[in-house]
Amino acid sequence: MATGETGFSDVAYDLISVQYHALKGGHDYGQYVRDAENAGKTEIADFFRTVMEEDSRRAARCHDYLVQLAATKDAGPAAA
């Protein structure tokens, strides 16, 4: 399995990146929900909640895959 400059597999790095962005987005979307609610835009607030839930599920899936990778020698230094 190829590794980049980090010493971790490209797949592990990619999963970590997607997980980070999903968690960061989920954090940011909380503010978007509040902004929409404060503007009286319930339908838009609900849309942001849906996006936040999707990112939460995405981050959880990444976590599950990272756990699987960590049990192998393919993940990188942390799995050794």
Secondary structure, DSSP 4 states (H G I P E B T S, - for coil): --B-TTSSBHHHHHHHHHHHHHHHHHHHHHHHHHHHHHTT-HHHHHHHHHHHHHHHHHHHHHHHHHHHHHTSTTS-GGG-
